[in-house]
Amino acid sequence: MFVEMFQLLFVIVSVEAALILTLGFGTPARRVVVRLLDLLKKGRGPLVAKTVAATMLVLFGSVLFSTIQINKRVYESGGVANSTDQVMFANRLLEAFLMATVLFLAMVTDRMHYYTRELQTTRRNLEIAVKKNKPN
């Protein structure tokens, strides 16, 4: 179960990183990505995204709580952890880190999409204003 979840989280992190890089550079792919993100933000897309983010936030809190419980159990036993606790702690820590990274990159992607749209709108308005003010 852990392996599939880690693979899924790594894939999500990779996709989000690729989206951020695409939005960061003025390539032809940026227009496609912006249009796809526009489509995702219409209709029920925002509701689904908020639901998934809330679920991941709750899971993140649960994983952090579990990590703290393991750490507390090790501390109460005199600071010596058995191999099971070490493996569980490492898995929970990796899981928490990946979930936090996914949530953070989703927020960065959302903001970059917003600023890219604003930049396109501002450029379009500037071109219209320059054409109107250009003496004939």
C-alpha positions in Angstrom: 0.0 0.0 0.0 2.8 2.4 0.9 4.7 1.9 -2.3 1.7 2.7 -4.5 0.9 5.9 -2.5 4.6 7.0 -2.7 4.6 6.4 -6.4 1.4 8.4 -6.8 2.7 11.3 -4.8 6.0 11.3 -6.7 4.1 11.4 -10.0 1.9 14.3 -8.7 5.0 16.2 -7.6 6.7 15.7 -11.0 3.6 16.8 -12.9 3.2 19.9 -10.7 6.9 20.8 -11.2 6.5 20.4 -14.9 3.5 22.7 -14.9 5.3 25.3 -12.9 8.3 25.2 -15.3 6.0 25.4 -18.3 4.2 28.4 -16.7 7.5 30.1 -15.8 8.9 30.2 -19.3 7.3 31.8 -22.4 7.1 28.8 -24.6 4.3 27.7 -26.9 3.4 25.0 -24.4 2.5 27.7 -21.9 -0.6 28.7 -23.8 -1.8 25.1 -23.9 -1.2 24.7 -20.2 -3.0 28.0 -19.4 -6.0 26.9 -21.5 -6.1 23.5 -19.8 -5.9 25.1 -16.3 -8.7 27.6 -17.4 -10.9 24.6 -18.3 -10.1 22.9 -15.0 -11.1 26.0 -13.1 -14.6 26.1 -14.7 -17.7 24.2 -13.7 -17.1 21.8 -10.8 -13.3 21.8 -11.1 -12.7 24.3 -8.2 -15.0 22.3 -5.9 -13.3 19.0 -6.7 -9.8 20.6 -6.2 -10.8 22.1 -2.9 -12.2 18.8 -1.8 -9.1 16.9 -2.8 -6.9 19.6 -1.1 -9.0 19.4 2.1 -8.7 15.6 2.1 -5.0 15.7 1.6 -4.7 18.3 4.4 -6.6 16.0 6.8 -4.4 13.1 5.8 -1.3 15.3 6.3 -2.5 16.1 9.8 -3.1 12.4 10.5 0.3 11.4 9.3 2.0 14.2 11.4 0.0 13.0 14.4 1.1 9.4 13.8 4.7 10.6 13.4 4.5 12.5 16.7 3.0 9.4 18.5 5.9 7.2 17.2 8.4 9.8 18.3 6.8 10.1 21.7 6.7 6.3 22.2 10.4 6.1 21.3 11.2 8.9 23.8 9.2 7.2 26.6 11.0 3.9 26.0 14.3 5.6 26.8 15.3 6.9 23.4 15.9 3.5 21.9 13.8 2.7 18.9 13.2 -0.8 17.6 13.5 -1.4 13.8 9.7 -1.4 13.3 9.4 2.0 14.8 12.3 3.3 12.7 10.7 2.0 9.5 7.3 3.4 10.4 8.7 6.7 11.4 10.7 7.0 8.1 7.6 6.1 6.0 5.4 8.5 7.9 8.0 11.3 7.5 8.3 10.7 3.8 4.6 10.6 3.4 4.2 13.9 5.3 6.9 15.5 3.3 5.4 14.4 0.0 1.9 15.5 0.9 3.2 18.9 2.1 5.1 19.3 -1.2 2.0 18.4 -3.3 -0.1 21.0 -1.4 2.6 23.7 -1.7 3.2 23.1 -5.4 -0.6 23.1 -6.1 -0.7 26.5 -4.4 2.2 27.7 -6.5 0.7 26.4 -9.7 -2.6 28.2 -8.9 -0.9 31.5 -8.3 1.4 31.2 -11.4 -1.7 30.5 -13.5 -3.4 33.5 -12.1 -0.5 35.8 -12.7 0.1 34.4 -16.2 -3.6 35.2 -17.0 -3.2 38.7 -15.6 -0.1 39.3 -17.6 -1.8 38.2 -20.8 -4.8 40.5 -20.1 -2.5 43.4 -19.3 -0.5 42.9 -22.5 -3.7 42.7 -24.6 -5.0 45.9 -23.0 -1.7 47.7 -23.5 -1.6 46.7 -27.2 -5.2 48.1 -27.6 -4.2 51.3 -25.9 -1.1 51.8 -28.0 -3.1 51.2 -31.2 -5.7 53.8 -30.1 -3.1 56.4 -29.2 -1.0 55.9 -32.3 -1.2 58.9 -34.5 -2.3 58.2 -38.1 
